[in-house]
Amino acid sequence: MSKSAAKRRKTSSPVTVAAVPWDQGAAGPANQIGLVNQERGDVDLATGRRINPNRVFGKVRMPMCMRYERQGRLTEAHVATAQRIYAAWAGYPSKDPIAAIGERVDGGGDCDPNVTGIDKRREFYVLKAMIPARCWPVIEHVVLNDLAIRSMCGGSNPEIFAAHLARLVAGLEAVK
């Protein structure tokens, strides 16, 4: 070992396992994306108000379409259509999974996984064909990528935001 390497070894600080200042765990900003604060407690049946004497709040992950519904920008029908488009895009089955328990499955080994994947996505392609081409970028941004309209190009401008929102509504209403 050379003299300079030995000197560096002696003067270097010892290795520690102290907590790193930038590690925030589950409270970090990446885990806060899409979380919305909700008040907890029981609902009083007489008044319809939530009873929360200790002011306890919780967080729940909420898609952008549901946030726009809470803001009054989308209706329940729009949100249901958006969930249907997302489920078809993600390859979720459109029928009740509990109902599939009673179905008998053929044990033949000739099922091709590629064909199964295409069958799962067939509904997505049918739904996508119903959406006008001018509306598709907003649908993809908000429904599939779960991003806010404000994060689109020019989305912070109120006029452009209104135009994007109108395209989102028109695209969701085009799906039958």
C-alpha positions in Angstrom: 0.0 0.0 0.0 1.3 3.4 -0.9 1.9 6.2 1.7 -0.9 8.4 0.3 -3.5 5.5 0.4 -2.5 4.8 4.0 -2.7 8.4 4.9 -6.2 8.7 3.4 -7.4 5.6 5.2 -6.3 7.1 8.6 -7.8 10.5 8.0 -11.2 9.4 6.5 -14.2 9.5 8.8 -15.6 6.2 10.2 -18.6 4.6 8.6 -21.8 5.2 10.4 -25.4 3.9 10.0 -27.0 7.2 11.1 -30.3 8.2 9.6 -30.0 9.9 6.2 -31.6 13.4 6.4 -33.4 13.1 3.0 -35.2 9.8 3.8 -38.8 10.6 4.8 -40.2 7.1 4.6 -44.0 6.9 4.0 -44.4 10.6 4.6 -42.3 11.5 1.6 -43.6 13.6 -1.2 -43.7 10.6 -3.6 -46.2 8.8 -1.4 -48.4 11.9 -0.9 -49.4 12.1 -4.6 -53.1 11.6 -5.0 -53.8 11.6 -1.3 -56.8 13.7 0.0 -57.6 14.5 3.6 -60.9 13.2 4.8 -62.7 13.8 8.1 -63.4 10.7 10.1 -66.3 9.9 12.4 -70.0 8.8 12.4 -72.8 10.6 10.5 -75.6 11.9 12.6 -78.8 10.6 10.9 -81.0 13.5 12.2 -78.8 16.3 10.9 -76.7 14.5 8.2 -73.5 16.0 9.6 -70.4 14.1 10.5 -69.7 13.8 14.2 -66.0 14.2 14.8 -65.4 15.7 18.3 -61.6 15.0 18.2 -61.1 16.4 14.7 -59.6 13.2 13.4 -58.6 13.2 9.8 -57.4 10.5 7.5 -55.9 10.3 4.0 -57.3 8.3 1.1 -55.9 8.0 -2.4 -58.4 9.5 -4.9 -58.1 9.5 -8.7 -58.2 12.9 -10.5 -61.7 12.1 -12.0 -63.1 11.7 -8.5 -61.5 14.9 -7.4 -63.1 16.7 -10.4 -66.4 15.2 -9.3 -66.0 16.6 -5.8 -65.2 20.0 -7.3 -68.4 19.8 -9.4 -66.6 19.7 -12.8 -67.7 16.1 -13.6 -70.8 14.1 -12.9 -71.2 10.6 -11.5 -71.8 9.3 -15.0 -68.5 10.8 -16.2 -66.6 9.2 -13.3 -68.3 5.8 -14.0 -67.3 6.1 -17.6 -63.7 7.0 -16.7 -63.5 4.1 -14.3 -64.8 1.8 -17.1 -62.1 3.1 -19.5 -59.4 2.7 -16.9 -60.4 -0.8 -16.0 -60.5 -1.8 -19.7 -57.0 -0.2 -20.2 -55.5 -2.0 -17.2 -57.0 -5.3 -18.3 -59.3 -5.7 -15.4 -62.2 -8.1 -15.9 -65.5 -6.2 -16.5 -67.6 -8.8 -14.7 -68.0 -9.7 -11.0 -65.0 -11.7 -9.8 -67.1 -13.5 -7.2 -69.4 -14.7 -10.0 -66.4 -16.5 -11.6 -66.1 -18.8 -8.7 -69.0 -21.0 -9.8 -67.9 -21.2 -13.4 -66.2 -24.3 -14.6 -62.8 -23.9 -16.3 -61.7 -26.3 -18.9 -58.4 -27.9 -17.9 -57.0 -28.0 -21.4 -53.5 -26.7 -21.8 -54.0 -25.1 -25.2 -54.8 -21.6 -23.8 -52.4 -19.0 -25.3 -51.5 -16.2 -22.9 -51.2 -13.7 -25.8 -54.7 -14.4 -26.9 -56.0 -14.0 -23.3 -54.3 -10.6 -23.1 -55.8 -9.5 -26.4 -59.3 -10.5 -25.2 -58.9 -8.5 -22.0 -57.9 -5.4 -23.9 -60.7 -5.8 -26.6 -63.1 -3.6 -24.6 -60.5 -0.9 -24.3 -60.1 -0.7 -28.1 -63.9 -0.5 -28.5 -64.1 2.3 -26.0 -61.2 4.2 -27.5 -62.8 4.0 -30.9 -65.9 5.9 -29.5 -63.8 8.8 -28.2 -63.1 11.6 -30.7 -59.5 12.1 -31.6 -59.4 15.7 -30.3 -60.5 14.4 -26.9 -58.1 11.5 -26.6 -55.0 13.4 -25.3 -57.0 14.7 -22.3 -58.6 11.3 -21.6 -55.2 9.7 -21.7 -53.7 12.3 -19.4 -56.4 12.5 -16.8 -58.1 9.0 -16.9 -55.2 6.7 -17.7 -52.2 8.6 -16.3 -54.2 10.0 -13.4 -52.7 13.5 -13.8 -54.3 16.9 -13.4 -55.4 19.0 -16.3 -53.2 21.8 -14.9 -50.1 19.7 -15.7 -51.0 19.6 -19.4 -49.4 22.1 -21.7 -51.0 25.5 -21.0 -53.2 24.0 -18.3 -52.5 26.8 -15.8 -54.2 29.3 -18.2 -57.9 29.4 -17.3 -59.1 29.5 -20.9 -57.0 26.5 -21.9 -58.0 24.7 -18.7 -61.7 25.2 -19.6 -61.0 23.9 -23.1 -59.2 20.8 -21.9 -62.0 20.2 -19.3 -64.6 20.6 -22.1 -62.7 18.0 -24.2 -62.6 15.6 -21.2 -66.3 15.9 -20.7 -67.0 15.5 -24.4 -64.8 12.4 -24.6 -66.4 10.8 -21.6 -69.9 11.6 -22.9 -69.0 10.0 -26.3 -68.6 6.6 -24.7 -71.9 4.7 -24.7 
